[in-house]
Amino acid sequence: MLAQILAVSIFVVMFLLIILELFERQWTTLVCGALTLALVFGLGMHSAEACMKTLNVKSIFTASFWYANGAAEESSSGINWATIIFIAGMMIMVEGMARVGFFRWLCMKLAKAVKYKVLPIFVTFMIMSAVLAMFIDSITVILFLAAVTVELSQLLKFNPLPMILSEIFCANLGGSATMCGDPPNIIIGTSFHYSFTDFVMNTGVIAGISLLFTLLFFFLAYRKDLKADETVDTSTFPTPESAITDKGGFIISSIIFGIAVVLLVTHAQTGLSVASIGAFISVITLLTAPRHVGEIMKKVDYKTVLFFIGLFVVVGGLEETGVLEIVAGFIGKISKGNVYLMIAIIIWVSAIASAFVDNIPFAATMIPVIQSLAGSSGVDLRTMTWALSMGTDIGGSATPIGASANVVGTSVAAKAGYPVSWGTYCAKAVPATIIVMVISTVFIFIRYL
């Protein structure tokens, strides 16, 4: 009982501190993780075994960690090192691509292809935001896409805010389509050993259908706000090629990105784990840019990596003390065995919670909950997985603080002289989120139940 009280108390304090942003979030999770090890496992449980199970270091030295035999395994509690290594590896690859100007070149290339017409750019950039976010962290996608949008708005004389807000939503939507698109999906995929194809054939289908409605919604909502100065001479605009800072590095980075996509798409067939792919991609990125290793490594977001490590330890405390089984039992009791109600609770509670709190710790907490629910209710675990994925990934789109991409995008807009209030953001984001959530719920009901 003492261990459960301590575990819940530490988790609640951690969540509150993350929301209030009194300290940098990686220090919050690391300190709370240390308290979990000392108080929950030490004082409350007197269990060195629970501590070692949560740290989960042994898993790194097993062959199945790097090369899976295709058999699905149960989620292991504690630190998900596969997620950590994969995210770190992809961060290194993205920084390598950013160094040579890949993202700015792509944006300028597409803008030129539609002859710098604002509405076609608007639609094209939304689609590009969704597609890129399927393979690259949405924060990186929005960081560069919003910056180029501001640059184009200054050249074409239009308000960039509607375009940036639409790009943010589409990035979160695109991230829900694949295993590597959003952190919650990475955690879910590595925990349950799902493949890239598993996500594409399930959440990817939902995201694809939702994207069509999203494009239509934002086009109708913002078409009158996106008016450009027709007298602007586009012949004086910078060429896409001017964005490339290193031609040789650009070619190499493009090839590495292609290799990463191929490895991710085929990892179920090759048997390579996402940890192997992340490690391999990071190594070849650094080996092919020996003069820029320091520059690339300096820009890697170590804070996010540390944040994940501390988070997994705190959630491991809840799991080891049986708290999450109690939560799962409570959800099962509320739904009274009604499968439709159970799935609706998972997807809508996930969405509402993720609109106000970080969806990463919420997803990590819910994984053992749905695993326990699946075991007690008889509902297919995968059905619950897709509901959790869509809820956490899309729910965060509803508010300016719901997802990291939202914070980054609105910050870029504010620095450019276009501050975003909660009212301005939510006026379009909330209806769009509800539309996607309704589509997701109906799709899951029809296809899986």
Residue, then its C-alpha position, 0 to 999 in steps of 0.5 A: m500500500l505504501a509503495q502504491i501511494l508513493a508511486v502515485s504521488i510521484f507520478v502526480v507531482m511529475f505531471l503537475l510540474i510538466i504542465l506548470e513548466l516550473f523546471e525543464r521537463q527532463w530534470t522533472t522526470l529524472v528527479c521523479g525517476a530517481l525518487t521512484l527508485a529510492l522511495v517506491f522500490g527501496l522504501g516501499m517495496h524493498s525490491a532490488e528486482a523491481c528496480m533492475k526490471t524497471l532499469n531494464v538494462k539487460s534487454i540491450f544485451t540480448a540478441s532479440f533487442w537488435y534482431a527480432n525473430g518476428a514473434a510478438e513479445e509482451s511489453s516489458s516494463g521500465i525503460n524502453w531502450a529501443t525507443i530511446i535509441f531509435i529517437a536518438g538515431m533519427m535525431i542525428m539523421v535529421e540534424g545531418m539533413a538540416r545542416v545541408g539545407f534539405f528541408r528549406w530546399l524541399c519547401m522552396k522547390l514545392a512553392k516554385a512548382v505551384k508558381y508561388k500561388v498562395l492557395p496551392i502552396f497552402v494545400t501543398f504545404m499541408i500535404m507535405s507536412a503530413v507526409l514528412a511527419m510520417f518519417i521525421d519528428s513533427i517538431t523538426v517538420i514544423l520548425f523548418l516548414a513554419a520558418v519557410t512559410v514566414e519567408l514566403s509570406q514576406l515575399l508574397k505579402f500574405n498572413p502566414l498564420p492560417m498556413i502555419l496553424s494548418e501545417i501544425f495540425c497536419a504534422n500531428l495527423g501525419g505522425s499518427a500514420t506510422m510507427c516512427g511519426d510521433p513519440p507515442n507511436i514509437i513507444i507503442g510500437t516498440s512495446f508491443h513489437y508492431s511493425f511499420t506496416d502494422f501502423v500504416m495498415n491501421t492508423g495510416v488508413i484512418a489518418g489518410i481518410s482524415l487528411l482528406f477531410t482536414l484539407l477540405f476543412f482548413f481550405l474552407a476555413y482559411r481560403k478568404d484569409l490567404k490573399a496575396d499581392e498579385t503585383v509581386d514579381t516572383s522572378t526575383f525570389p531565391t531559387p530552391e538550389s540556393a538553400i543547399t549549403d553542401k551539395g555533396g552532403f545534400i546528396i548523401s543525406s538524401i540517400i541516408f534518408g531513403i535508406a532509413v525509410v526502406l529499413l523502416v518499411t521492411h523491418a518486419q521482413t528483415g527482422l531488424s529492430v527499430a533500435s538497430i535501424g536507429a543506431f545504424i542510421s546515426v552511425i552512417t550519418l556521422l561517418t559520412a560527415p566526419r568534419h561536422v560530427g561535433e556540429i551535428m551532435k551539438k544540435v541533437d535534442y538530448k533533453t528529450v532523450l533524458f526526458f524519456i528515460g526519467l518518464f519510463v522509470v516513473v511509469g515503471g513504478l506505477e506498473e510494478t506496484g499494480v496501480l495500472e492494473i487498478v486503473a484498467g479494472f476501473i475502466g472495465k468496471i465503468s464500461k460494464g463489459n460494453v466493448y464499444l464504450m470501452i474503446a470510446i473511453i480509451i480514444w476520447v479520454s486519451a484525446i481530451a487528456s492529450a489536449f492539455v497534458d503531454n501526450i508522451p507520458f500519457a501514452a506510456t502510462m496507458i500502454p500497460v493499462i490497455q494490456s491489462l484491459a485486453g487480458s481481462s475483457g477479451v478485446d483484441l489488444r490491437t484494437m485498443t492500441w489503435a484507439l490509444s494511438m489516434g487519441t493521443d496523437i490527434g488530441g494534442s492538436a486541439t490546443p497550443i500546448g497539446a503537442s510539442a509541434n504546436v508550441v514550436g509552430t506558434s513560437v515561430a509565428a510569434k517571433a515573426g510578428y504573428p502572436v497566437s492566442w488560445g482563442t485564435y488557435c482553438a477556433k479552428a483546431v478544436p473543430a478539426t480535432i473533433i472531426v478526426m476523432v469522430i472519423s477515428t471512432v467510427f472507423i474503429f467501431i466498423r472495422y474492428l468491433 
